[in-house]
Amino acid sequence: MIIRNGQVVLPGREEPEALDIRIRDGKIVELGPGLSGDEEVVEARGMLVLPGGIDPHVHFDDPGFTDREDFAAGSRFAASGGITTVIDMPCTSIPPVTTVANLEEKLKAVEKKAVIDYGFYGGVCCQSMGEGYPDNFLRLAEIVFGFKVYYISVMELFSAINTFQFRLILQRAAELGVTVLLHAEDFSYVSAATEYYLARGDTPVYYYNSRPEMAEILAVRSALELAEEAGADLHLVHLSTGKAARLTAAASATCETCPHLLEFNLDDFIRLGSPLKTPPPVKRAGNREELWDLLASGGIDFVASDHAPCPAEGKNTGSVWTDYAGMPGTGTLLPYVFSEGYLQGRLSLKRLVEVTSENAARRYGLYPDKGAIETGTDGDLVLIDPGQSWKVTGADFLSRGHITPFEGREFKGRVMETIVRGRTVYRAGAGILAEGGYGRFLTRG
Ligand SMILES: [Zn+2]
């Protein structure tokens, strides 16, 4: 395949270069002007050519919760938004990825479905710290990209761990050199506040009050302290407050934030209701501006979608307390950051590439195969036409979930083509062009 006449964004560069790209056997083999040959040609005139997006935080729910999402729909939606690699969370499948046997069962269920490349996180929950621990943890560590744990969880099959258990996990992870990912909301605060506000009201404000800024800040403080003591490699997922992100940046840990946290605040939650319900919820005005500043300056390492859709009825149970918390997001992740980050001047072109691809690849050991346009790396590319605008329409999402707080929003810059290892998996106007199973299973190391 030759991608011709595109404006190619090379690693570390602030300006794109007019270059052709030759991909052979899945790898980029040549970069230069005026390439020719017998291969399939993709015309990219007028388009920016970026490394394929990496979404390192998705819940594709497969197997077990496929009424909400599955690997076929999730990976197709991701591809339609320029994502070429996802890493899936361990907690929202049956079985959860807490042992190698469970991982193998999951892999069997999904391997014929994905159209883009994918890896898994393992998980440690209260249940999995019983019999078999830490052997199950040790054996998984060689395959997964890290271990996800929760300070608070509403999932029946994947419960939270307490700070004592977290300390043990961090110590073990430090010995093994594996990353621990934490959902950081304080259990004691959120449990008590939920009971208190549940009895008093049923609007988004009450849900927000059960998980306000302080719930995250307390959790992040304790987690950073424990990780520092253990010498463990900690990553904090979906941070929603500027303060928690600043604390993380000042410690030797990393963090991510999400498009909905960058875009919306409590006033929007009050206006939009449950389509914007997520754990953690969006926060008071001021946080999103701080999150953008930190994303631009390096205080936040990258963006992730926390893609977690559900059927329409899950968002319309009649109570904000029981409505599903989560939204489809992997297909709008890169378009959002391109439009509102890069084209709005909040992020440079170099920083755009870092926060949507390069940094996640580096963080999880996939770089430079993923996350860079260079000779010898995987031919994972996204072609974006910066001159085209489009309107977000949830009904058109390839995900099984169609309710989005971005409904009706116009984004500038349209994903025209998504290429995974030298094959077009998505083309605007034509749709998905790869069969399920094309996506390759990635492991750590
Ligand atoms: Zn999540």
Boltz pocket constraint, residues with backbone or C-beta under 6 A from the ligand:
constraints:
  - pocket:
      binder: B
      contacts: [[A, 57], [A, 59], [A, 89], [A, 306], [A, 308]]
      max_distance: 6.0
